[in-house]
Amino acid sequence: MLMNRFHTLRHGFDVKFVKNLFQKQNLCTTTIVHEKFDWQDPFRIYDELTSEEREIKDQMRYYCTKQLMPRILQANRNEHFDTNILKEMGALGALGPTLEGYGCANVSSVAYGLITYEIERVDSGYRSSVSVQSSLVMYPIYAFGSKEQKDKYLPKLAKGELIGCFGLTEPNHGSDPSGMETNAKYDPSSKTYILNGTKTWITNAPVADIFVVWAKCDNKIRGFILEKGMKGLSAPKIEGKFSLRASATGMIIMEDIRVPEENILPKAEGLKGPFMCLTNARFGISWGAMGAATSCFETARNYVLDRNQFGKPLASNQIIQLKLADMLTEINLSLLSSLHLGRLKDKNMLQPEMVSLAKRNSAGKALAIARVCRDMLGGNGISDEYHVIRHMMNLEAVNTYEGTHDIHALILGRSITGIQAFK
């Protein structure tokens, strides 16, 4: 049963009541019966979802609208991440939701995409924290970890009782992780690995309890699980961000950290391990970025309908309607591709290049849409109370991390031509 796997918040709420509430208040982007063209769901994507996926989408919309949205303005202004959010997400079953066992929901990849979509309709920073916890921390432990590691970490990560981060990017090695300088040397006398190096631009690092870190060991890239409090480990916060201000971003500094040998991920060797993690996360980004784009689009639509200039609504201008039509097209074509990818993923037919195409498309298009919407709001577009400028700044980071727009173009170019253009 769904409700045994995808939990409600601890205080609970009635799903049927929530669905009725959405319909009455027009909070849903979709309805099941379409008597005419529905601009909120032009390709009837809602009809393509399973009943379980619809229920998850509706639950996440309710939670994000009622619990996340009221916090985001001050969180962004004050550059504050509330760690209780991950506990709330854990209570909903939204952390590591595609994993089986260990308190995870074991839902479809499309359901995971819907979760990221709904969260990022509120804020990319919140979605980034969830993506890291689910795809970059829980997934590698689940896929590459030992039974002892899974039993120790996954149940608490699924509840949000532990917060994790993923250390791959370094100050001198971003798009080229193969050149990483972080190293691990085995000390047989103490049965520990001694780690040295620095990782940067790490989501969740300042608030993390565990750190999944990738390092060179005997000329091979291996994954290690570090724990908060280990001697020589620090995770300073990166201050002054103009993007993703509602999530915590920092560095991981490792100075002669002794990591027990049982903390190495036994089934991960080489870059294939971290790249598999990134493929999972990028799939979620392809959905999430469109959540931010949808929020901007709906805000702009409402604004131009309400705003009168020269004696008529802004929405009556042809150029405004052209922009709305273009944005609606891009959002829904992107969502269709992400839906298709989710179905392929659940059939084990997903290829990394497919995800590169989708991540590149969604992040790039979402950023372009946010910029158009900001312009449509005129002077009000730079006010955070309208949220569009916040989404726009966030999407600058989303378009950059986990493979820049151009890096994904080179990945696709290599597949198209058979020629490696990275070096």
C-alpha positions as CSV (number, residue, x, y, z in Angstrom):
1,M,0.0,0.0,0.0
2,L,1.2,3.5,-0.9
3,M,0.6,5.0,2.5
4,N,2.8,2.4,4.1
5,R,5.7,3.5,1.9
6,F,5.2,7.2,1.2
7,H,4.3,8.6,4.6
8,T,2.3,11.6,5.6
9,L,3.6,14.2,8.0
10,R,3.5,13.0,11.6
11,H,0.4,15.0,12.3
12,G,-1.2,13.5,9.3
13,F,-3.8,14.7,6.8
14,D,-6.6,13.3,4.7
15,V,-5.6,12.8,1.1
16,K,-9.1,13.0,-0.2
17,F,-9.6,16.2,1.6
18,V,-6.4,17.6,0.2
19,K,-7.4,16.7,-3.4
20,N,-10.8,18.5,-2.9
21,L,-9.0,21.5,-1.4
22,F,-6.7,21.7,-4.5
23,Q,-9.7,21.6,-6.9
24,K,-11.6,24.3,-4.9
25,Q,-8.6,26.6,-4.5
26,N,-7.2,25.9,-8.0
27,L,-3.9,24.8,-6.4
28,C,-3.4,21.8,-8.7
29,T,-1.9,22.2,-12.1
30,T,-4.1,19.4,-13.4
31,T,-7.5,17.9,-13.4
32,I,-8.3,14.3,-14.4
33,V,-11.2,15.2,-16.7
34,H,-10.4,17.5,-19.5
35,E,-13.5,19.0,-21.2
36,K,-11.4,21.6,-23.0
37,F,-7.7,22.5,-23.6
38,D,-6.0,22.9,-20.2
39,W,-3.1,25.4,-20.4
40,Q,-2.0,24.1,-17.0
41,D,-1.5,20.6,-18.4
42,P,-1.6,20.9,-22.2
43,F,-0.3,17.4,-22.9
44,R,-2.4,15.8,-20.1
45,I,0.7,14.5,-18.3
46,Y,-1.4,14.0,-15.1
47,D,-3.4,11.4,-17.0
48,E,-0.2,9.5,-17.8
49,L,0.7,9.1,-14.1
50,T,-0.2,6.1,-12.0
51,S,-2.7,6.6,-9.1
52,E,0.3,6.3,-6.8
53,E,2.3,9.0,-8.6
54,R,-0.7,11.3,-8.6
55,E,-1.1,10.8,-4.8
56,I,2.5,11.6,-4.2
57,K,2.4,14.7,-6.4
58,D,-0.7,16.0,-4.6
59,Q,0.9,15.3,-1.2
60,M,4.1,17.1,-2.1
61,R,2.1,20.0,-3.5
62,Y,0.2,20.3,-0.2
63,Y,3.3,20.1,1.9
64,C,5.4,22.5,-0.2
65,T,2.5,25.0,-0.4
66,K,1.7,24.9,3.3
67,Q,5.1,24.2,4.9
68,L,7.9,25.4,2.6
69,M,6.5,28.4,0.8
70,P,5.9,30.4,4.0
71,R,9.5,30.0,5.1
72,I,11.4,30.7,1.9
73,L,11.4,34.5,1.8
74,Q,13.2,34.9,5.1
75,A,15.3,31.9,4.5
76,N,16.6,33.3,1.3
77,R,17.1,36.8,2.7
78,N,19.0,35.5,5.8
79,E,20.9,32.8,3.9
80,H,19.5,30.2,6.3
81,F,18.8,26.5,5.8
82,D,16.4,24.9,8.3
83,T,17.6,21.3,8.9
84,N,14.2,20.4,10.2
85,I,13.1,20.4,6.6
86,L,14.9,17.2,5.9
87,K,13.3,15.6,8.9
88,E,9.9,16.7,7.5
89,M,10.8,15.3,4.1
90,G,11.9,12.1,5.8
91,A,8.5,11.8,7.5
92,L,6.9,12.2,4.1
93,G,9.0,9.5,2.6
94,A,10.7,11.9,0.2
95,L,14.3,11.0,1.0
96,G,15.8,8.2,-1.1
97,P,12.3,7.4,-2.3
98,T,13.2,5.0,-5.1
99,L,15.3,2.8,-2.8
100,E,13.9,-0.5,-1.4
101,G,14.1,-1.2,2.3
102,Y,15.8,0.7,5.1
103,G,12.7,2.8,5.6
104,C,12.6,4.1,2.0
105,A,9.4,4.4,0.0
106,N,10.4,2.3,-3.0
107,V,8.4,4.4,-5.5
108,S,8.9,4.9,-9.3
109,S,11.5,7.2,-10.8
110,V,8.7,9.4,-12.1
111,A,7.4,9.7,-8.6
112,Y,10.9,10.9,-7.6
113,G,10.9,13.4,-10.4
114,L,7.5,14.7,-9.3
115,I,8.9,15.2,-5.8
116,T,11.8,17.3,-7.1
117,Y,9.4,19.2,-9.4
118,E,7.1,20.2,-6.5
119,I,10.0,21.1,-4.1
120,E,11.7,23.3,-6.7
121,R,8.5,25.1,-7.5
122,V,9.2,26.7,-4.1
123,D,13.0,26.8,-4.2
124,S,16.0,25.2,-5.9
125,G,18.0,25.3,-2.7
126,Y,15.5,23.1,-0.9
127,R,15.5,20.7,-3.9
128,S,19.3,20.7,-4.0
129,S,19.5,19.5,-0.4
130,V,17.0,16.7,-1.1
131,S,18.8,15.7,-4.3
132,V,22.1,15.4,-2.5
133,Q,20.6,13.4,0.4
134,S,18.8,11.1,-1.9
135,S,20.9,10.7,-5.1
136,L,24.4,11.5,-4.0
137,V,24.5,10.1,-0.4
138,M,21.9,7.5,0.0
139,Y,22.2,6.1,-3.5
140,P,26.0,5.4,-3.4
141,I,25.7,3.8,0.1
142,Y,22.8,1.7,-1.2
143,A,24.5,0.8,-4.5
144,F,28.2,0.5,-3.5
145,G,28.1,0.1,0.3
146,S,28.5,-3.0,2.5
147,K,25.6,-4.5,4.4
148,E,27.0,-2.9,7.6
149,Q,27.2,0.5,6.0
150,K,23.6,0.3,4.7
151,D,22.3,-0.8,8.0
152,K,24.2,1.9,9.9
153,Y,23.4,4.9,7.7
154,L,20.4,4.4,5.4
155,P,17.5,4.3,8.0
156,K,18.7,7.5,9.7
157,L,19.3,9.2,6.3
158,A,15.8,8.2,5.2
159,K,14.3,9.9,8.2
160,G,16.4,13.0,7.9
161,E,18.0,12.2,11.3
162,L,21.4,12.2,9.6
163,I,22.3,14.8,6.9
164,G,24.8,13.8,4.2
165,C,26.9,15.6,1.5
166,F,28.9,14.5,-1.5
167,G,32.4,15.5,-2.1
168,L,33.7,15.4,-5.7
169,T,34.4,19.0,-6.9
170,E,37.7,20.5,-5.9
171,P,39.1,24.1,-6.1
172,N,41.2,23.2,-9.1
173,H,39.1,20.4,-10.6
174,G,35.4,21.0,-11.4
175,S,34.5,19.7,-14.8
176,D,37.5,17.3,-14.8
177,P,37.2,15.2,-11.7
178,S,39.7,12.7,-13.0
179,G,42.4,15.3,-12.0
180,M,41.3,15.4,-8.4
181,E,44.1,16.0,-5.9
182,T,42.4,14.5,-2.8
183,N,44.3,11.4,-1.9
184,A,44.0,8.4,0.5
185,K,46.9,6.3,1.7
186,Y,46.3,3.0,3.5
187,D,48.1,2.5,6.8
188,P,48.1,-1.3,7.5
189,S,49.3,-0.9,11.1
190,S,46.1,1.0,12.1
191,K,43.9,-0.4,9.4
192,T,42.9,3.1,8.4
193,Y,43.1,5.3,5.3
194,I,44.7,8.7,5.7
195,L,42.9,11.3,3.7
196,N,44.1,14.7,2.6
197,G,42.6,17.3,0.3
198,T,39.9,19.9,-0.2
199,K,36.4,19.8,-1.8
200,T,34.4,22.9,-2.6
201,W,30.9,24.0,-3.5
202,I,29.5,21.1,-1.5
203,T,25.8,21.3,-0.8
204,N,24.9,20.4,2.8
205,A,28.6,20.3,3.9
206,P,28.3,22.8,6.8
207,V,25.3,20.9,8.3
208,A,26.4,17.4,7.3
209,D,26.8,14.4,9.7
210,I,28.3,12.2,7.1
211,F,30.4,12.9,4.0
212,V,30.6,10.7,0.9
213,V,34.1,11.7,-0.4
214,W,35.9,10.6,-3.5
215,A,39.7,10.4,-3.4
216,K,42.6,8.8,-5.3
217,C,44.0,5.7,-3.7
218,D,46.7,3.7,-5.4
219,N,45.9,5.5,-8.6
220,K,42.3,4.5,-8.4
221,I,39.3,6.7,-7.4
222,R,37.6,5.3,-4.4
223,G,34.6,6.4,-2.2
224,F,34.8,6.9,1.5
225,I,32.3,7.6,4.2
226,L,33.5,10.3,6.7
227,E,31.7,11.2,9.9
228,K,31.4,14.6,11.5
229,G,33.8,14.9,14.4
230,M,36.7,13.0,12.8
231,K,40.0,14.6,13.7
232,G,41.2,16.8,10.8
233,L,37.8,17.2,9.2
234,S,36.2,20.6,8.8
235,A,33.4,21.9,6.7
236,P,33.4,25.7,6.6
237,K,30.4,27.5,5.0
238,I,30.9,29.5,1.8
239,E,29.5,33.0,2.5
240,G,28.1,35.6,0.2
241,K,26.2,33.4,-2.3
242,F,23.7,35.2,-4.5
243,S,22.3,31.8,-5.5
244,L,20.8,28.9,-3.5
245,R,20.8,31.0,-0.4
246,A,18.3,28.8,1.3
247,S,20.6,25.8,1.3
248,A,23.9,25.4,3.0
249,T,27.0,25.3,0.8
250,G,30.5,24.8,2.0
251,M,33.9,23.1,1.7
252,I,35.3,19.8,3.0
253,I,38.8,20.2,4.3
254,M,40.7,17.0,5.1
255,E,44.0,17.1,7.0
256,D,45.4,13.7,7.8
257,I,42.0,12.3,8.6
258,R,42.2,8.6,9.7
259,V,39.2,6.8,8.2
260,P,38.6,3.2,9.3
261,E,38.9,0.7,6.5
262,E,35.3,-0.4,7.0
263,N,34.3,3.1,5.8
264,I,35.5,2.6,2.2
265,L,32.7,1.9,-0.3
266,P,33.7,-1.7,-1.4
267,K,31.8,-1.8,-4.7
268,A,32.9,1.6,-6.1
269,E,36.2,1.9,-8.0
270,G,37.0,4.5,-10.7
271,L,34.9,7.4,-11.9
272,K,32.0,5.1,-12.8
273,G,30.8,5.3,-9.1
274,P,30.4,9.0,-8.8
275,F,29.2,9.4,-12.3
276,M,26.3,6.9,-11.6
277,C,25.4,9.0,-8.7
278,L,25.4,12.2,-10.8
279,T,23.2,10.5,-13.4
280,N,20.6,9.9,-10.8
281,A,20.8,13.5,-9.5
282,R,20.7,15.0,-13.0
283,F,17.5,13.1,-13.8
284,G,15.9,14.8,-10.8
285,I,17.2,18.2,-11.9
286,S,15.5,17.8,-15.2
287,W,12.2,17.7,-13.4
288,G,13.1,20.2,-10.7
289,A,14.3,23.0,-13.0
290,M,10.9,22.9,-14.7
291,G,9.3,23.3,-11.3
292,A,11.1,26.6,-10.9
293,A,10.2,27.6,-14.5
294,T,6.5,26.8,-13.8
295,S,6.5,29.0,-10.8
296,C,8.0,31.9,-12.7
297,F,5.6,31.3,-15.6
298,E,2.5,31.2,-13.4
299,T,3.6,34.4,-11.5
300,A,4.2,36.2,-14.8
301,R,0.8,35.1,-16.2
302,N,-1.1,36.3,-13.2
303,Y,0.9,39.5,-13.2
304,V,0.1,40.5,-16.8
305,L,-3.5,39.6,-16.3
306,D,-3.8,41.9,-13.3
307,R,-1.6,44.7,-14.4
308,N,-3.2,47.4,-16.5
309,Q,-1.2,49.8,-18.7
310,F,-2.6,52.2,-21.3
311,G,-6.1,51.3,-20.2
312,K,-5.8,47.5,-20.8
313,P,-4.2,44.4,-19.2
314,L,-0.6,43.7,-20.2
315,A,-1.8,40.3,-21.2
316,S,-3.7,41.8,-24.1
317,N,-0.5,42.7,-25.9
318,Q,0.6,40.3,-28.7
319,I,4.2,40.3,-27.6
320,I,3.2,39.2,-24.1
321,Q,1.0,36.4,-25.4
322,L,3.9,35.2,-27.6
323,K,6.2,35.0,-24.6
324,L,3.6,33.1,-22.6
325,A,3.0,30.6,-25.5
326,D,6.8,30.1,-26.0
327,M,7.3,29.4,-22.3
328,L,4.4,27.1,-22.0
329,T,5.8,25.1,-24.9
330,E,9.3,24.8,-23.5
331,I,8.0,23.8,-20.0
332,N,5.7,21.1,-21.2
333,L,8.0,19.6,-23.9
334,S,10.7,19.4,-21.1
335,L,8.3,17.7,-18.7
336,L,7.3,15.2,-21.4
337,S,10.9,14.3,-22.0
338,S,11.5,13.9,-18.2
339,L,8.4,11.7,-17.9
340,H,9.7,9.5,-20.7
341,L,13.2,9.3,-19.1
342,G,11.6,8.2,-15.9
343,R,9.8,5.3,-17.5
344,L,13.0,4.3,-19.3
345,K,14.9,4.5,-16.0
346,D,12.5,2.1,-14.3
347,K,13.0,-0.3,-17.2
348,N,16.8,-0.1,-16.8
349,M,17.0,1.5,-20.3
350,L,18.4,4.9,-19.2
351,Q,21.7,6.0,-20.7
352,P,23.9,8.8,-19.3
353,E,23.7,10.8,-22.5
354,M,19.9,10.9,-22.3
355,V,20.2,12.5,-18.9
356,S,22.8,15.0,-20.2
357,L,20.4,16.0,-22.9
358,A,17.5,16.4,-20.4
359,K,19.5,18.2,-17.7
360,R,21.1,20.6,-20.2
361,N,17.7,21.3,-21.8
362,S,15.7,21.8,-18.6
363,A,18.2,23.8,-16.7
364,G,19.0,26.1,-19.7
365,K,15.4,26.6,-20.7
366,A,14.3,27.2,-17.1
367,L,16.9,29.9,-16.7
368,A,15.8,31.5,-20.0
369,I,12.2,31.4,-18.8
370,A,13.0,33.0,-15.5
371,R,14.8,35.8,-17.2
372,V,11.8,36.5,-19.5
373,C,9.4,36.4,-16.6
374,R,11.6,38.8,-14.6
375,D,11.4,41.2,-17.5
376,M,7.7,40.8,-17.8
377,L,7.2,42.0,-14.2
378,G,9.1,45.2,-14.9
379,G,10.5,46.9,-11.8
380,N,8.6,44.5,-9.6
381,G,10.6,41.7,-11.2
382,I,13.6,42.5,-9.0
383,S,11.6,42.3,-5.7
384,D,12.0,39.0,-3.9
385,E,8.4,39.2,-2.8
386,Y,7.4,38.1,-6.3
387,H,9.9,35.2,-6.1
388,V,10.9,35.3,-9.8
389,I,14.3,37.0,-9.2
390,R,15.1,34.4,-6.6
391,H,14.3,31.6,-9.0
392,M,16.4,33.3,-11.6
393,M,19.5,33.6,-9.4
394,N,19.0,30.0,-8.2
395,L,18.8,28.7,-11.8
396,E,22.2,30.2,-12.5
397,A,23.6,27.6,-10.1
398,V,21.4,24.8,-11.4
399,N,22.6,25.5,-14.9
400,T,26.2,25.2,-13.7
401,Y,26.4,22.4,-11.2
402,E,26.4,18.7,-11.9
403,G,27.8,19.4,-15.3
404,T,27.7,22.8,-16.9
405,H,25.6,23.6,-19.9
406,D,28.7,23.4,-22.2
407,I,30.1,20.2,-20.6
408,H,26.8,18.4,-21.3
409,A,27.0,19.7,-24.9
410,L,30.5,18.1,-25.2
411,I,29.2,14.8,-23.8
412,L,26.5,14.9,-26.4
413,G,28.9,16.0,-29.1
414,R,31.2,13.0,-28.3
415,S,28.3,10.7,-28.8
416,I,27.2,12.4,-32.0
417,T,30.7,12.5,-33.7
418,G,32.7,9.8,-31.8
419,I,35.3,12.5,-31.2
420,Q,36.5,13.4,-27.6
421,A,36.6,17.2,-27.4
422,F,37.4,17.5,-23.7
423,K,41.2,17.4,-24.2
